[in-house]
C-alpha cells in the first residue's frame, strides 16, 4: 500500500473504530483560530523534546530523600494558617493530600499552642499525613526570641512532641511585624536568635521568610548554619507585609507601602544560592532548599528545582489554599493535575542552562 493510501485509510476509519472522530474533527475546525499562540507568548525556559519519551505512566516520578524522609513528588505545602475554625478543614485536607501524593508539609504559625491546647485540633495532622512524610511545626522569630529570653525553650520541645513534628520552621518577618497593628519588635538580629536557639535545642530547623525573600548576605549566613533547610518564601506570592497594610490604618499603609515592593524573587534567590554554594564550598552546611514564593504552576517549580544546585523541592501556598477550603475531592483533583504536569514536564522538557 502506498503512503497516500495508508494516510487515507486512517482518515476513513469506521465510526466503530474511531467513535469520536466526527466531533473531534469538528472541534478542531471550530477551535483552530482560537488556539493560535503568539511567538511572544512562548515559554523560553525549556527545550521541548517530543521525540525522546513515551507518555509518562502515573507515578513515574522518582522518589527521593528530603529532610530525612522519602518523598514521592518535589512538592511542599508551604506554611499557611492556624488558630481559626477554617484552619481545621484546610490543614486536615492538606495533610491527607500529602499522604496520598507523597508531599511534605509545613504548618502555619503554632504560636497559639505555646500556652494552650485549645486549638490543638487545627494542627494535629500527623495521623493523617502518616509517619513517612515530613511535617514541621512553625513559630515566628519574635516568639523564639522571647522564649530564649525567658528560659522557656522547653515549650518548643513540648510543641514538637504534641504535634509529632519532625522539627521547627522559624519564620523571619521584620517587615510584617513592623506593619502589623499587633506586631512584635525584635530586640536582636534574627541570625543571632536562630544561632542561639540551635545551640540550645537539638531539633531540625528550617528558616523561612514570609513573602519578600532574602538577599545575598542573609542567605550566605544561613547556608553556613547546620539547618535542615532554607525556605525562600520569595517575593511574588502572598506578601504578608502588604497583607498587614491592608489590615491596618490607611495612613500607615500609605506611608509604608513602598516596603511591600522590596525583596527578591525565587529565581533571583536561586542565582544567589548557586553563587554562594560555589563561594562557600565546604563552609556551606545547609544543603536543602524549599523554593517558594511566586510559584504559580508546576512549570515554575520544575524550572527552578532544576536550576538550583542543591537538593530542593518547591513550595506552594495560595494554590493549595484556594482548593483546600472546601471538599477534599476538590483539593485532590488540583494536586493530581499538578503532579501529572510534573510527570509530563519531566518526560518532554529540558531546562535551558
Secondary structure by P-SEA (a helix, b strand, c coil): ccaaaaaaaaaacccccccaaaaaaaaaaaacccccccccccccccccccccccccccccbbbbbccccccccccccccccccccaaaaaaaaaaaaaaaccbbbbbcccccccccccccccccccccccccbbbbbbbcaaaaaaaaaaccaaaaaaaaaaacccbbbbbbbaaaaaaccbbbbbcccaaaaaaaaaaccbbbbbbbbccccccaaaaaaaaaccccbbbccccccccaaaaaaaaccaaaaaaccccccccccaaaaaaaaaaaaaaacccccccccccccccccaaaaaaaaaacccbbbbbbcaaaaaaacccaaaaaaaaaaaaaaaaaaaacccccc
